[in-house]
């Protein structure tokens, strides 16, 4: 045996000891080479980024962090949120020693217990968060900001997001009186290079300004969308891609007359879309959709109401031209009953992205929020920031009926968890105006949704924080928390050395 072969065997054995060496087998069995099927294991590390909440001196921002208890994820670990401006103080110095570590803004050490913090004014920083060990699976953080005057006044809430390389934001705008900023945050030690593309009703909006935006390590860059467009566009779709590195991305939308909110990225392009949780008292709903491929999309528009699925009068179908943004005002589509919008292909399956802009209130007391198309709840999803009053949970089962368990955590300052099970009938939406509240609640708490049986379930949570006659509110969707990942069982196989 020559030295090359011996070295190769040593490398293969080492890899086998650390990660195994085999391909994943078929579900529920083994493949032809004896590799076993993948199993799901809890993730061991999670990263989240919270954008700068507001430029208003009147802003009051609260943060709520929560990790559900996860079977198979035992032992230690912790979760921390650290101001981005202090990240660089914890870097290796000469000789390999580390500098002084910045004090975390928020620290969580026990799964199943919500923790909270607050910031005031316009100086609240961007936060970079990491969770490991038992705190990593399903770690969720929400920041909620309220202020009563100025552009965008109202409630603005967002789930802190994981870094990625590709994001779609249908529902953005450069209309007069509206200011939309895309916040790009880089959690890593090397710079990220990001492209921002805008698509209007006639196709791509040409703008070299959106190309190769540099986001330095451990920093955040806000970009005003109107600086990327040649004129005012009431309805746009934005595509954010990282050429190198990765970023977290979220849009903060502020309107001089109708308030504002954060717009989270929509679910990946797909032939069908679910947009859950239109409030029953919505006075106006606007649907924005975009087909990113080379084919036009023809969509059937349906509303899943509490009693069944119906077609909005006059809005039965939506034609979306390839590469162009389509928008339609659905008015008060819910007619006093909470519902969820379902989009599906009428014929050919063409991937689309979509979002809703929802308005509550009338006259000068209007407030807006967004509902992007979302992935299914999957195994589990959490809405981190809930109060004693004001939370409304919306669930929809587009096809088969489903049974769902909803758990209220202990509060950030005390309380006893509570659990209740609900049934969502197929083709309907279920509005839970009074979700479980922990007994003896003090502070904010988390709501965790877990499907028990039946078909796929989609959901969102509305948090209403009315003030001075303005129906302030924010809506967060409930996609799967990705608390577990498939890991194939593997075994060493040195027969590859003979091939």
LINSUL-V6647 format. One record per residue. N is the residue number from 1. RES is the residue in three letters. PSI is psi in whole degrees, -180 to 180 (999 if undefined). D_CENTER is the distance of its C-alpha to the mean C-alpha in Angstrom with 1 decimal. Layout:
n:N res:RES psi:PSI d_center:D_CENTER
n:N res:RES psi:PSI d_center:D_CENTER
//
This chain:
n:1 res:UNK psi:125 d_center:54.4
n:2 res:UNK psi:172 d_center:53.6
n:3 res:UNK psi:-35 d_center:51.5
n:4 res:UNK psi:-44 d_center:48.7
n:5 res:UNK psi:-41 d_center:48.3
n:6 res:UNK psi:-42 d_center:48.5
n:7 res:UNK psi:-41 d_center:45.7
n:8 res:UNK psi:-43 d_center:43.5
n:9 res:UNK psi:-42 d_center:44.1
n:10 res:UNK psi:-41 d_center:43.3
n:11 res:UNK psi:-44 d_center:39.9
n:12 res:UNK psi:-43 d_center:39.1
n:13 res:UNK psi:-41 d_center:40.1
n:14 res:UNK psi:-44 d_center:38.0
n:15 res:UNK psi:-39 d_center:34.9
n:16 res:UNK psi:-37 d_center:35.7
n:17 res:UNK psi:-32 d_center:36.1
n:18 res:UNK psi:-49 d_center:32.7
n:19 res:UNK psi:-6 d_center:30.5
n:20 res:UNK psi:167 d_center:32.9
n:21 res:UNK psi:93 d_center:34.1
n:22 res:UNK psi:162 d_center:33.5
n:23 res:UNK psi:155 d_center:31.4
n:24 res:UNK psi:140 d_center:29.2
n:25 res:UNK psi:-180 d_center:31.3
n:26 res:UNK psi:151 d_center:30.8
n:27 res:UNK psi:133 d_center:28.8
n:28 res:UNK psi:5 d_center:31.0
n:29 res:UNK psi:-150 d_center:33.8
n:30 res:UNK psi:160 d_center:35.0
n:31 res:UNK psi:-176 d_center:35.6
n:32 res:UNK psi:-22 d_center:39.0
n:33 res:UNK psi:3 d_center:38.9
n:34 res:UNK psi:2 d_center:38.2
n:35 res:UNK psi:139 d_center:34.6
n:36 res:UNK psi:162 d_center:32.8
n:37 res:UNK psi:157 d_center:29.6
n:38 res:UNK psi:145 d_center:26.2
n:39 res:UNK psi:161 d_center:25.1
n:40 res:UNK psi:129 d_center:21.7
n:41 res:UNK psi:150 d_center:21.6
n:42 res:UNK psi:143 d_center:19.3
n:43 res:UNK psi:154 d_center:17.6
n:44 res:UNK psi:-10 d_center:19.7
n:45 res:UNK psi:137 d_center:17.5
n:46 res:UNK psi:138 d_center:13.9
n:47 res:UNK psi:136 d_center:13.0
n:48 res:UNK psi:149 d_center:10.5
n:49 res:UNK psi:133 d_center:11.2
n:50 res:UNK psi:120 d_center:11.6
n:51 res:UNK psi:164 d_center:13.0
n:52 res:UNK psi:125 d_center:16.4
n:53 res:UNK psi:-35 d_center:16.1
n:54 res:UNK psi:155 d_center:19.2
n:55 res:UNK psi:7 d_center:22.5
n:56 res:UNK psi:135 d_center:24.3
n:57 res:UNK psi:-17 d_center:26.9
n:58 res:UNK psi:-3 d_center:26.3
n:59 res:UNK psi:138 d_center:22.7
n:60 res:UNK psi:120 d_center:22.0
n:61 res:UNK psi:131 d_center:18.8
n:62 res:UNK psi:148 d_center:17.9
n:63 res:UNK psi:135 d_center:15.7
n:64 res:UNK psi:126 d_center:15.2
n:65 res:UNK psi:143 d_center:14.5
n:66 res:UNK psi:141 d_center:14.9
n:67 res:UNK psi:121 d_center:15.5
n:68 res:UNK psi:154 d_center:17.0
n:69 res:UNK psi:134 d_center:20.3
n:70 res:UNK psi:126 d_center:20.3
n:71 res:UNK psi:135 d_center:23.5
n:72 res:UNK psi:-4 d_center:24.8
n:73 res:UNK psi:83 d_center:23.1
n:74 res:UNK psi:174 d_center:25.9
n:75 res:UNK psi:-160 d_center:27.5
n:76 res:UNK psi:-158 d_center:26.4
n:77 res:UNK psi:166 d_center:23.6
n:78 res:UNK psi:164 d_center:21.8
n:79 res:UNK psi:135 d_center:18.6
n:80 res:UNK psi:145 d_center:19.1
n:81 res:UNK psi:124 d_center:17.6
n:82 res:UNK psi:134 d_center:20.1
n:83 res:UNK psi:135 d_center:20.7
n:84 res:UNK psi:-30 d_center:20.3
n:85 res:UNK psi:-14 d_center:23.8
n:86 res:UNK psi:0 d_center:25.2
n:87 res:UNK psi:-39 d_center:23.7
n:88 res:UNK psi:-3 d_center:26.7
n:89 res:UNK psi:-10 d_center:29.2
n:90 res:UNK psi:61 d_center:28.4
n:91 res:UNK psi:155 d_center:29.8
n:92 res:UNK psi:136 d_center:32.8
n:93 res:UNK psi:-176 d_center:36.1
n:94 res:UNK psi:137 d_center:39.5
n:95 res:UNK psi:1 d_center:40.7
n:96 res:UNK psi:-9 d_center:37.3
n:97 res:UNK psi:149 d_center:36.8
n:98 res:UNK psi:149 d_center:33.6
n:99 res:UNK psi:180 d_center:33.5
n:100 res:UNK psi:131 d_center:32.7
n:101 res:UNK psi:135 d_center:29.2
n:102 res:UNK psi:147 d_center:27.3
n:103 res:UNK psi:126 d_center:26.8
n:104 res:UNK psi:147 d_center:23.2
n:105 res:UNK psi:-36 d_center:21.8
n:106 res:UNK psi:135 d_center:20.4
n:107 res:UNK psi:136 d_center:21.4
n:108 res:UNK psi:133 d_center:20.6
n:109 res:UNK psi:-9 d_center:23.2
n:110 res:UNK psi:122 d_center:23.1
n:111 res:UNK psi:148 d_center:20.6
n:112 res:UNK psi:-4 d_center:20.5
n:113 res:UNK psi:124 d_center:21.2
n:114 res:UNK psi:145 d_center:18.9
n:115 res:UNK psi:153 d_center:19.7
n:116 res:UNK psi:162 d_center:19.5
n:117 res:UNK psi:167 d_center:20.6
n:118 res:UNK psi:151 d_center:21.4
n:119 res:UNK psi:148 d_center:22.1
n:120 res:UNK psi:149 d_center:24.3
n:121 res:UNK psi:-172 d_center:25.0
n:122 res:UNK psi:-4 d_center:23.9
n:123 res:UNK psi:2 d_center:24.3
n:124 res:UNK psi:128 d_center:21.2
n:125 res:UNK psi:168 d_center:20.0
n:126 res:UNK psi:142 d_center:17.0
n:127 res:UNK psi:135 d_center:16.2
n:128 res:UNK psi:127 d_center:15.8
n:129 res:UNK psi:144 d_center:15.1
n:130 res:UNK psi:143 d_center:16.4
n:131 res:UNK psi:138 d_center:17.0
n:132 res:UNK psi:173 d_center:19.7
n:133 res:UNK psi:-137 d_center:21.9
n:134 res:UNK psi:-13 d_center:21.3
n:135 res:UNK psi:-11 d_center:18.5
n:136 res:UNK psi:-44 d_center:16.3
n:137 res:UNK psi:113 d_center:15.3
n:138 res:UNK psi:12 d_center:12.3
n:139 res:UNK psi:128 d_center:12.3
n:140 res:UNK psi:135 d_center:9.8
n:141 res:UNK psi:132 d_center:10.5
n:142 res:UNK psi:138 d_center:10.2
n:143 res:UNK psi:134 d_center:12.5
n:144 res:UNK psi:124 d_center:14.3
n:145 res:UNK psi:137 d_center:17.1
n:146 res:UNK psi:141 d_center:20.0
n:147 res:UNK psi:147 d_center:23.1
n:148 res:UNK psi:0 d_center:25.7
n:149 res:UNK psi:155 d_center:27.2
n:150 res:UNK psi:171 d_center:26.6
n:151 res:UNK psi:132 d_center:24.3
n:152 res:UNK psi:5 d_center:20.9
n:153 res:UNK psi:147 d_center:22.4
n:154 res:UNK psi:-152 d_center:20.6
n:155 res:UNK psi:128 d_center:17.5
n:156 res:UNK psi:113 d_center:14.4
n:157 res:UNK psi:148 d_center:11.4
n:158 res:UNK psi:145 d_center:8.0
n:159 res:UNK psi:132 d_center:6.1
n:160 res:UNK psi:138 d_center:7.6
n:161 res:UNK psi:156 d_center:6.0
n:162 res:UNK psi:147 d_center:8.2
n:163 res:UNK psi:148 d_center:10.9
n:164 res:UNK psi:-170 d_center:11.6
n:165 res:UNK psi:-4 d_center:14.2
n:166 res:UNK psi:127 d_center:13.0
n:167 res:UNK psi:143 d_center:10.7
n:168 res:UNK psi:135 d_center:11.6
n:169 res:UNK psi:78 d_center:11.6
n:170 res:UNK psi:142 d_center:14.1
n:171 res:UNK psi:1 d_center:15.3
n:172 res:UNK psi:173 d_center:16.3
n:173 res:UNK psi:155 d_center:19.9
n:174 res:UNK psi:27 d_center:22.9
n:175 res:UNK psi:158 d_center:25.0
n:176 res:UNK psi:135 d_center:27.6
n:177 res:UNK psi:-4 d_center:26.6
n:178 res:UNK psi:137 d_center:22.9
n:179 res:UNK psi:112 d_center:21.3
n:180 res:UNK psi:125 d_center:18.0
n:181 res:UNK psi:136 d_center:17.1
n:182 res:UNK psi:121 d_center:14.8
n:183 res:UNK psi:121 d_center:14.2
n:184 res:UNK psi:120 d_center:14.6
n:185 res:UNK psi:129 d_center:14.9
n:186 res:UNK psi:114 d_center:16.8
n:187 res:UNK psi:-6 d_center:17.0
n:188 res:UNK psi:177 d_center:19.9
n:189 res:UNK psi:-5 d_center:23.7
n:190 res:UNK psi:156 d_center:24.3
n:191 res:UNK psi:150 d_center:23.4
n:192 res:UNK psi:147 d_center:20.8
n:193 res:UNK psi:123 d_center:21.9
n:194 res:UNK psi:140 d_center:19.5
n:195 res:UNK psi:136 d_center:20.3
n:196 res:UNK psi:118 d_center:18.9
n:197 res:UNK psi:142 d_center:20.2
n:198 res:UNK psi:140 d_center:20.6
n:199 res:UNK psi:124 d_center:21.8
n:200 res:UNK psi:-163 d_center:23.7
n:201 res:UNK psi:-15 d_center:25.9
n:202 res:UNK psi:9 d_center:28.5
n:203 res:UNK psi:-158 d_center:26.4
n:204 res:UNK psi:140 d_center:25.3
n:205 res:UNK psi:113 d_center:26.0
n:206 res:UNK psi:127 d_center:28.2
n:207 res:UNK psi:107 d_center:27.3
n:208 res:UNK psi:-16 d_center:28.4
n:209 res:UNK psi:-28 d_center:26.7
n:210 res:UNK psi:1 d_center:23.2
n:211 res:UNK psi:139 d_center:24.6
n:212 res:UNK psi:50 d_center:24.5
n:213 res:UNK psi:125 d_center:22.8
n:214 res:UNK psi:126 d_center:23.5
n:215 res:UNK psi:108 d_center:21.0
n:216 res:UNK psi:161 d_center:23.2
n:217 res:UNK psi:139 d_center:22.5
n:218 res:UNK psi:48 d_center:20.7
n:219 res:UNK psi:170 d_center:20.3
n:220 res:UNK psi:141 d_center:18.2
n:221 res:UNK psi:119 d_center:19.3
n:222 res:UNK psi:135 d_center:18.5
n:223 res:UNK psi:123 d_center:19.9
n:224 res:UNK psi:122 d_center:21.1
n:225 res:UNK psi:-31 d_center:20.7
n:226 res:UNK psi:-20 d_center:24.2
n:227 res:UNK psi:-10 d_center:25.7
n:228 res:UNK psi:-5 d_center:24.5
n:229 res:UNK psi:151 d_center:26.0
n:230 res:UNK psi:-12 d_center:29.7
n:231 res:UNK psi:-177 d_center:29.6
n:232 res:UNK psi:133 d_center:27.6
n:233 res:UNK psi:116 d_center:25.1
n:234 res:UNK psi:-32 d_center:23.8
n:235 res:UNK psi:123 d_center:21.2
n:236 res:UNK psi:159 d_center:19.6
n:237 res:UNK psi:132 d_center:17.1
n:238 res:UNK psi:137 d_center:16.0
n:239 res:UNK psi:123 d_center:15.6
n:240 res:UNK psi:123 d_center:14.9
n:241 res:UNK psi:143 d_center:16.5
n:242 res:UNK psi:118 d_center:17.9
n:243 res:UNK psi:-40 d_center:21.6
n:244 res:UNK psi:151 d_center:21.8
n:245 res:UNK psi:-161 d_center:19.7
n:246 res:UNK psi:156 d_center:15.9
n:247 res:UNK psi:163 d_center:13.7
n:248 res:UNK psi:144 d_center:10.4
n:249 res:UNK psi:136 d_center:10.0
n:250 res:UNK psi:148 d_center:9.1
n:251 res:UNK psi:128 d_center:11.7
n:252 res:UNK psi:118 d_center:13.8
n:253 res:UNK psi:127 d_center:16.0
n:254 res:UNK psi:134 d_center:19.3
n:255 res:UNK psi:139 d_center:22.2
n:256 res:UNK psi:-26 d_center:25.7
n:257 res:UNK psi:-28 d_center:26.4
n:258 res:UNK psi:25 d_center:23.3
n:259 res:UNK psi:-147 d_center:21.1
n:260 res:UNK psi:-178 d_center:17.5
n:261 res:UNK psi:176 d_center:13.9
n:262 res:UNK psi:141 d_center:10.8
n:263 res:UNK psi:113 d_center:9.4
n:264 res:UNK psi:160 d_center:5.8
n:265 res:UNK psi:143 d_center:6.5
n:266 res:UNK psi:163 d_center:8.0
n:267 res:UNK psi:156 d_center:8.7
n:268 res:UNK psi:152 d_center:11.5
n:269 res:UNK psi:134 d_center:14.9
n:270 res:UNK psi:156 d_center:16.7
n:271 res:UNK psi:-26 d_center:19.8
n:272 res:UNK psi:156 d_center:18.3
n:273 res:UNK psi:147 d_center:15.2
n:274 res:UNK psi:128 d_center:14.2
n:275 res:UNK psi:95 d_center:13.0
n:276 res:UNK psi:146 d_center:13.5
n:277 res:UNK psi:43 d_center:15.0
n:278 res:UNK psi:124 d_center:17.2
n:279 res:UNK psi:149 d_center:19.3
n:280 res:UNK psi:-25 d_center:23.0
n:281 res:UNK psi:21 d_center:24.2
n:282 res:UNK psi:128 d_center:22.3
n:283 res:UNK psi:-18 d_center:25.0
n:284 res:UNK psi:137 d_center:23.4
n:285 res:UNK psi:126 d_center:20.7
n:286 res:UNK psi:129 d_center:20.2
n:287 res:UNK psi:130 d_center:18.8
n:288 res:UNK psi:129 d_center:18.0
n:289 res:UNK psi:156 d_center:18.1
n:290 res:UNK psi:137 d_center:18.9
n:291 res:UNK psi:106 d_center:20.7
n:292 res:UNK psi:-11 d_center:20.3
n:293 res:UNK psi:-157 d_center:23.2
n:294 res:UNK psi:1 d_center:27.0
n:295 res:UNK psi:145 d_center:27.4
n:296 res:UNK psi:153 d_center:27.0
n:297 res:UNK psi:134 d_center:24.9
n:298 res:UNK psi:118 d_center:26.4
n:299 res:UNK psi:140 d_center:24.1
n:300 res:UNK psi:131 d_center:25.1
n:301 res:UNK psi:124 d_center:23.4
n:302 res:UNK psi:153 d_center:23.5
n:303 res:UNK psi:120 d_center:22.6
n:304 res:UNK psi:107 d_center:22.1
n:305 res:UNK psi:179 d_center:24.0
n:306 res:UNK psi:-19 d_center:25.2
n:307 res:UNK psi:-9 d_center:28.3
n:308 res:UNK psi:-176 d_center:27.3
n:309 res:UNK psi:130 d_center:26.0
n:310 res:UNK psi:166 d_center:27.7
n:311 res:UNK psi:124 d_center:27.8
n:312 res:UNK psi:129 d_center:27.5
n:313 res:UNK psi:127 d_center:31.0
n:314 res:UNK psi:-4 d_center:31.4
n:315 res:UNK psi:46 d_center:27.9
n:316 res:UNK psi:-33 d_center:28.5
n:317 res:UNK psi:158 d_center:27.4
n:318 res:UNK psi:125 d_center:25.5
n:319 res:UNK psi:126 d_center:26.8
n:320 res:UNK psi:113 d_center:24.5
n:321 res:UNK psi:145 d_center:26.6
n:322 res:UNK psi:130 d_center:25.6
n:323 res:UNK psi:11 d_center:24.0
n:324 res:UNK psi:148 d_center:24.1
n:325 res:UNK psi:130 d_center:21.8
n:326 res:UNK psi:142 d_center:22.9
n:327 res:UNK psi:145 d_center:22.4
n:328 res:UNK psi:135 d_center:24.0
n:329 res:UNK psi:120 d_center:24.5
n:330 res:UNK psi:-3 d_center:24.4
n:331 res:UNK psi:-146 d_center:25.9
n:332 res:UNK psi:66 d_center:25.8
n:333 res:UNK psi:-27 d_center:24.9
n:334 res:UNK psi:-19 d_center:24.3
n:335 res:UNK psi:42 d_center:27.9
n:336 res:UNK psi:2 d_center:27.4
n:337 res:UNK psi:130 d_center:25.5
n:338 res:UNK psi:146 d_center:21.7
n:339 res:UNK psi:179 d_center:20.3
n:340 res:UNK psi:142 d_center:17.7
n:341 res:UNK psi:135 d_center:18.1
n:342 res:UNK psi:127 d_center:18.8
n:343 res:UNK psi:134 d_center:19.6
n:344 res:UNK psi:153 d_center:21.9
n:345 res:UNK psi:138 d_center:24.4
n:346 res:UNK psi:-26 d_center:27.9
n:347 res:UNK psi:-92 d_center:29.6
n:348 res:UNK psi:134 d_center:28.4
n:349 res:UNK psi:111 d_center:24.9
n:350 res:UNK psi:126 d_center:23.2
n:351 res:UNK psi:139 d_center:19.5
n:352 res:UNK psi:163 d_center:17.7
n:353 res:UNK psi:152 d_center:14.4
n:354 res:UNK psi:158 d_center:14.1
n:355 res:UNK psi:160 d_center:12.9
n:356 res:UNK psi:141 d_center:14.8
n:357 res:UNK psi:118 d_center:16.2
n:358 res:UNK psi:133 d_center:17.6
n:359 res:UNK psi:136 d_center:20.5
n:360 res:UNK psi:153 d_center:22.3
n:361 res:UNK psi:174 d_center:25.8
n:362 res:UNK psi:163 d_center:28.8
n:363 res:UNK psi:-131 d_center:30.8
n:364 res:UNK psi:-1 d_center:30.0
n:365 res:UNK psi:35 d_center:27.8
n:366 res:UNK psi:153 d_center:24.8
n:367 res:UNK psi:145 d_center:21.2
n:368 res:UNK psi:158 d_center:18.1
n:369 res:UNK psi:173 d_center:14.4
n:370 res:UNK psi:148 d_center:12.0
n:371 res:UNK psi:99 d_center:10.7
n:372 res:UNK psi:154 d_center:9.2
n:373 res:UNK psi:142 d_center:10.3
n:374 res:UNK psi:160 d_center:8.2
n:375 res:UNK psi:166 d_center:9.4
n:376 res:UNK psi:158 d_center:11.7
n:377 res:UNK psi:-33 d_center:11.6
n:378 res:UNK psi:-127 d_center:13.8
n:379 res:UNK psi:-39 d_center:15.5
n:380 res:UNK psi:147 d_center:13.5
n:381 res:UNK psi:154 d_center:10.5
n:382 res:UNK psi:137 d_center:10.7
n:383 res:UNK psi:116 d_center:10.5
n:384 res:UNK psi:-36 d_center:12.1
n:385 res:UNK psi:106 d_center:14.0
n:386 res:UNK psi:151 d_center:16.7
n:387 res:UNK psi:175 d_center:20.2
n:388 res:UNK psi:-35 d_center:23.6
n:389 res:UNK psi:152 d_center:23.3
n:390 res:UNK psi:-12 d_center:20.8
n:391 res:UNK psi:132 d_center:18.0
n:392 res:UNK psi:124 d_center:17.9
n:393 res:UNK psi:131 d_center:16.1
n:394 res:UNK psi:130 d_center:16.1
n:395 res:UNK psi:142 d_center:16.4
n:396 res:UNK psi:136 d_center:17.7
n:397 res:UNK psi:97 d_center:19.6
n:398 res:UNK psi:-30 d_center:20.3
n:399 res:UNK psi:-88 d_center:23.2
n:400 res:UNK psi:151 d_center:24.6
n:401 res:UNK psi:155 d_center:24.7
n:402 res:UNK psi:150 d_center:22.7
n:403 res:UNK psi:135 d_center:23.3
n:404 res:UNK psi:135 d_center:20.4
n:405 res:UNK psi:130 d_center:20.8
n:406 res:UNK psi:125 d_center:19.1
n:407 res:UNK psi:129 d_center:19.8
n:408 res:UNK psi:126 d_center:20.0
n:409 res:UNK psi:172 d_center:20.3
n:410 res:UNK psi:155 d_center:23.1
n:411 res:UNK psi:167 d_center:22.5
n:412 res:UNK psi:-22 d_center:22.2
n:413 res:UNK psi:11 d_center:25.9
n:414 res:UNK psi:162 d_center:27.1
n:415 res:UNK psi:164 d_center:27.2
n:416 res:UNK psi:129 d_center:27.4
n:417 res:UNK psi:152 d_center:24.6
n:418 res:UNK psi:148 d_center:24.9
n:419 res:UNK psi:143 d_center:23.9
n:420 res:UNK psi:147 d_center:24.5
n:421 res:UNK psi:138 d_center:24.2
n:422 res:UNK psi:155 d_center:23.7
n:423 res:UNK psi:127 d_center:24.6
n:424 res:UNK psi:115 d_center:22.8
n:425 res:UNK psi:146 d_center:25.4
n:426 res:UNK psi:136 d_center:24.7
n:427 res:UNK psi:13 d_center:24.0
n:428 res:UNK psi:164 d_center:23.2
n:429 res:UNK psi:144 d_center:20.6
n:430 res:UNK psi:118 d_center:21.2
n:431 res:UNK psi:122 d_center:20.6
n:432 res:UNK psi:92 d_center:21.0
n:433 res:UNK psi:-25 d_center:22.2
n:434 res:UNK psi:78 d_center:23.3
n:435 res:UNK psi:168 d_center:21.0
n:436 res:UNK psi:142 d_center:22.6
n:437 res:UNK psi:132 d_center:23.5
n:438 res:UNK psi:139 d_center:24.9
n:439 res:UNK psi:137 d_center:28.7
n:440 res:UNK psi:32 d_center:29.9
n:441 res:UNK psi:134 d_center:26.4
n:442 res:UNK psi:126 d_center:26.4
n:443 res:UNK psi:-159 d_center:23.5
n:444 res:UNK psi:164 d_center:19.8
n:445 res:UNK psi:171 d_center:18.5
n:446 res:UNK psi:147 d_center:15.7
n:447 res:UNK psi:123 d_center:15.4
n:448 res:UNK psi:129 d_center:14.8
n:449 res:UNK psi:127 d_center:15.0
n:450 res:UNK psi:112 d_center:17.0
n:451 res:UNK psi:136 d_center:18.7
n:452 res:UNK psi:-42 d_center:22.3
n:453 res:UNK psi:165 d_center:24.0
n:454 res:UNK psi:-156 d_center:24.1
n:455 res:UNK psi:-174 d_center:21.8
n:456 res:UNK psi:145 d_center:18.1
n:457 res:UNK psi:139 d_center:16.1
n:458 res:UNK psi:153 d_center:13.1
n:459 res:UNK psi:166 d_center:12.0
n:460 res:UNK psi:165 d_center:10.7
n:461 res:UNK psi:126 d_center:12.3
n:462 res:UNK psi:132 d_center:14.2
n:463 res:UNK psi:113 d_center:15.7
n:464 res:UNK psi:128 d_center:19.0
n:465 res:UNK psi:66 d_center:20.9
n:466 res:UNK psi:145 d_center:24.0
n:467 res:UNK psi:131 d_center:26.4
n:468 res:UNK psi:41 d_center:29.7
n:469 res:UNK psi:-4 d_center:29.3
n:470 res:UNK psi:125 d_center:26.0
n:471 res:UNK psi:65 d_center:23.4
n:472 res:UNK psi:135 d_center:20.6
n:473 res:UNK psi:161 d_center:17.3
n:474 res:UNK psi:150 d_center:13.5
n:475 res:UNK psi:132 d_center:11.1
n:476 res:UNK psi:131 d_center:7.7
n:477 res:UNK psi:168 d_center:6.9
n:478 res:UNK psi:69 d_center:7.5
n:479 res:UNK psi:164 d_center:7.0
n:480 res:UNK psi:138 d_center:9.3
n:481 res:UNK psi:0 d_center:9.0
n:482 res:UNK psi:39 d_center:11.1
n:483 res:UNK psi:-10 d_center:13.7
n:484 res:UNK psi:157 d_center:16.5
n:485 res:UNK psi:149 d_center:17.7
n:486 res:UNK psi:129 d_center:20.8
n:487 res:UNK psi:115 d_center:23.8
n:488 res:UNK psi:137 d_center:27.0
n:489 res:UNK psi:142 d_center:30.2
n:490 res:UNK psi:161 d_center:32.6
n:491 res:UNK psi:157 d_center:36.2
n:492 res:UNK psi:141 d_center:38.4
n:493 res:UNK psi:96 d_center:40.1
n:494 res:UNK psi:2 d_center:42.8
n:495 res:UNK psi:-18 d_center:44.2
n:496 res:UNK psi:-23 d_center:42.1
n:497 res:UNK psi:-16 d_center:44.7
n:498 res:UNK psi:-2 d_center:47.3
n:499 res:UNK psi:999 d_center:45.6
//
